[in-house]
Every structure is written in C-alpha cells, then in structure tokens.
Amino acid sequence: MADRNAENLGHSALNAFLYAEAGTDFNGSTVTMLSVLARMDKDPWEEAGRLARMPKTALPENLARLIGRTPLSSVSSADARARAARLVLLLPGPAGALQSPGIVAVDITTRQSYGPLILIFCALALGTSMSLLFTQQQAGSITAMTHQSPKQATPPSPQLSR
C-alpha cells in the first residue's frame, strides 16, 4: 500500500464512498467499501480514486463486479448492481463535487488552520481587558484622592494640671 498522510485520510472526498455500507458479512457485521477493497488487497483510497476517474457509464458495472467478488452473505448479481448504483452516487465527480445532493466533501488542501489566529486574538483580548482594568483601578484611586476633603483640625483640648 502507498504511504499516506494519516491526517489527510480523515478529510478525503472519498470517505463518503469508502465508509458506505457495501453489505453484511456472514457473521452479520456491516462491511464498508473500505473493507471490501482492503479484503481484495487493494489500497482503498487508490482504488476509490481510480473508480472516481472512471467514465460514469462503466462505473456501476465495475463496482457491481467488485461487490460480487467479495465474500458477502448471499449477494446476488441484481443486489450487487443495486448496491453499486447507490454507491456510485457517493463518489466525487470529475470536478471533485459529489453527485449526490446533501453530501459535503471536505478538501484538506484548501482547509486553513485558524488555530494560531484564534490564539493571537485571545491574547489580544486578554491584554486589552487587563489594560482597561488596570487603567480603571488607577483612575479610581486618583479620583478618590482628589475628592477627599481635608480633615478639619480640631484644637487639642486643654488639660488641667493638678
């Protein structure tokens, strides 16, 4: 299998297709297209990419053959064709757009990381609020000092000596 960047695999436009249900195994477990391709000793992402580039007229029949060759519990050729017709809709089209409405693909190459910008924004917000707080405290103590009236001096009371 080809060496892959694990971070990119989680955001592949092929994931809707690869993680879609292809059938059930003899033990009743759900089998995805990723599992079907891996069981055939094929790189799932390479094979899904090859299928996505295939002419759309030949794709359903090729996909039905792939599904029919896997040891899924009782898959008839008609059932394999019906599953293939459903799965074809999950493959990205020539321009990278999925053909099934309502399914969104994320392209990792155009995704930007906003983490550093958010960190800078938070630091600026914290610095500004601390600066305002410190300025208000200083202004409050200066105001308090200027508004105090001088204490009126009271003359000492005379003490009587005995």
N, C-alpha and C positions, 0 to 999 in steps of 0.2 A: 504494500500500500504506500501511497505517496505521503511524504512528510507534510503535515498540516499544522497551521497555527490554530491551536485549540480555541482561542478567543474568537476567531472568525467563524468557526463552525457553528457556534451558538447563534449567529446572526445571519446565516446563509439564506438566500432567497429560495433555496431548495428545501428548506426544512419543512415547509407545509407538505410537500410531497413525500419526503423521506420519513416523516413521523406519522403519516397517514396509515390507517389500518388497511392491510392487504388481505387479511383473512385470519383464521384461527388455526392453531397448531393442533395436533392430535390429542394433546393433553388439555385443550381448552384455552390456552393462552393466546392473547392477541398478538399477531405478527404484523410488524410495520414493514414498509418498503425498505427501510434501512436494514432490517433483519433479513428480508428476502435477498437483497443484494449481497449482504455480508455472507450469508449462507452459501451463496454461489461463488464465494471467494473473489468478489469484485469490490473495488473501492466504491462505497455508496455515493459519495459526492461526485466522483468522476463519472460514474455510470449515470447518475441523475442529470449531470451536466450534458452528457452525450445524448441522453433522451430528450432533454430540453431543446437541443440544437437540431434534432431530427425533424424532418418535414411532418407537419401535423396530420397529414393523411396516412402516413405509415406508422405513426406513433401508437395508436390504440392496439393494432395487431401485434406489434413488437412487445408491448407491455403485457398483453394477454399471454403471449408465449412465455415471458419471464415468470409471470404468476403461475402459469400452468406447469412449469418445470419445478416449482418448489413443492416440498412435501407438506402441503397444507391439507387439512382434513377435508376430504371429498369436494374438491374444486372441479366442477365440470367446465368444459370449454366455454359454454354460454355464460356461466358465472364468472369465469376469468375475464371474458370480454366486457361484462357489465362492470366489474371492478376496475378494469383498465380504463373504461370510458370515464368513470368517476375520478380516477387518479390523474388522468391526462389534464383535467381542469386545474390541478394543483401545481403543475409545472409552470415555471416562468416562460413567458413568450419571448420572441426574438429581441424585443427592446428591454427585457427584464421585468415587464409588467405581468402580473399573474392574470390568467384568463378568467378566473372565477371572481365575480364581484364580491366584495366584502372581506377578501383576504388581503392582508397587508404584508408586504415583504420589506425587510429592513436590510439595506445595503451597508455593510460595515465600513466600506471605503469612503462613504460620504458622511458618516456619523462623526460629529465633532465632540470632543470631550470638554464639557463645561465645568468640570471639577475645579481646575485652577482659577477660573474666573469667579466662581462662587466663593471660593476661599478668600480671594482678594476682596470681593465685595463685603463679605462678613467681617474681615479685618478692618476695612474702612468704616463700616457701620459701627463697630465696637469702638474704634478710635474716636470717631465723631461724638458718639454718645458719652464717652468718658471725658472728652474735652468739654462738652457742654455742661456736664455735671460738675466738673471742677471749676469752670467759669462761674456757674450759678452759686456755688458754695463761696467762692471768693467775693463775689458781688454782694451776697447776703451778709457776710461778716463785715464788709466795708460799710454797707448801709446801716447795719446795726450800730457800728461805732460812731458814725456821724450823727445819728438821730438820738443818741443818749444825751440827756440834759445833765449838765454838771451837777454834782450833788451839792446841795446847799450846805454850806458850812454852818454848823451850829456852834455858838461860842461855848467853850467849856464852862461847866457850872462851877461857881466858886465853892471852894471847900472851906469849911470853917475849921479853924485850928483851935485846939483846946489848950 
